[in-house]
């Protein structure tokens, strides 16, 4: 995990990381490089999935990287590992399940979603 390595090695930096309350005091923040919104994404062919509100998302399965900022965010809105949240060590693991219609939703920002969708 980049945060652990950066804390252990002097004169190191993380170029891009989401800032949250837990990380705020861990680092010297230079400033935002970019700011973007995060969205839930579904496959266009998944006709059974309809969402009109954030609470509707909890009716579907979601894949995220274990320990990632997205995991803590979705836990706060009611996703849980025992119910509708699947966590993985690598992005390719949940993306494969997503494309094979085994996970209903993924998360991504408008800046990162295109790279997630590339094979």
Secondary structure, DSSP 8 states (H G I E B T S, - for coil): -HHHHHHHSTT---SS----HHHHTTS-----S----EEEE--TT-TT---SSHHHHTTS-EEEETTSHHHHHHHHTT--TTTTEEEESSHHHHHHHHHTTSS-BEEEETTTHHHHH--
